[in-house]
Amino acid sequence: MPSRRTYLSTLAAVSLAGCVSTTPDATTESTTETTTATSTSSRPAVTVEAAAVQYAYRHIESVDWNAIQPADGQFVFVTVDATDAAAVPGRDAFTLLTDDERHTTIEIADTMPVDVDVPGEVYKPEREQTEPRGWLVFDVPAQLDSSPSLRLDGETGSWEWPLSIAKATSPPPAWEWRASAPEAVYPDETFTITVAAENVGDGPGTFRGAVNFSYPLYRPKGFDIPLDAGAAGEATVTASSTNADPGMELTYGIRTPTGQSDVAVTVESAPTTTENTN
């Protein structure tokens, strides 16, 4: 087979790093419900189920095609359940307190996020036939001095839930990466696309991205590479030249928090029996 053709993309930026997952850099989060001094009644029946920090997330860019949306700093996702609340709070009733600042929720529904590290869908209780349960998202600075709190302001008082999220106070990672694939394959051959990444930042994180296929069908395949600061690793995605004609060039788009690249694989004619015996 011909040699592999490697594409190098070196960019320093933040990565996708989740706190509610099974990756080595993640920790299970817990929340404690507290009532602020401004509250004049018992707390509402609202539960904070989970919280996570991500520096980016995968989202559906077009039909069967994934892109990566990085944060200006870091995203804080919080899943809330207001199913049993007498008066269901709207999204605007929630804010995130970070040190001396208050952050409102941001709207990312149109980008159709996938693989978010908290359960549920986006919190949209005003939608018909939608349960009042889902996640809120806030965009905050890349490193906080202390863990944030979720605040709910209602007509009869205000309440807070401290969020124990270790990643919120950690320095962000940064990435150098490359993607490679065979330069040429034969028809009906299975091969791998390899994404290699190194964390050149000061904090741990997960390098997450997507390989977008245009053959034989449009579809994305996501990949996650959890890495400590200074560590390197790889992820592989399987592809195939099934039913591809000789001379075709198969192109795959690699999308990451730090940029994008493509790898191309040419389909060559299979060797004849005479060529195999020479």
WORA-V786943 format. One record per helix or strand. SS is the DSSP state (H for helix, E for strand). FROM is the first residue (numbers start at 1). TO is the last residue. If there is no record, write none. Layout:
ss:SS from:FROM to:TO
ss:SS from:FROM to:TO
This chain:
ss:E from:4 to:10
ss:E from:16 to:16
ss:E from:31 to:35
ss:E from:47 to:62
ss:E from:65 to:81
ss:H from:91 to:93
ss:E from:94 to:98
ss:E from:101 to:104
ss:H from:109 to:111
ss:E from:113 to:114
ss:E from:122 to:122
ss:E from:133 to:140
ss:E from:149 to:153
ss:E from:158 to:163
ss:H from:166 to:169
ss:E from:175 to:182
ss:E from:184 to:186
ss:E from:190 to:199
ss:E from:205 to:213
ss:E from:219 to:227
ss:E from:232 to:240
ss:E from:249 to:256
ss:E from:259 to:268
ss:H from:273 to:277
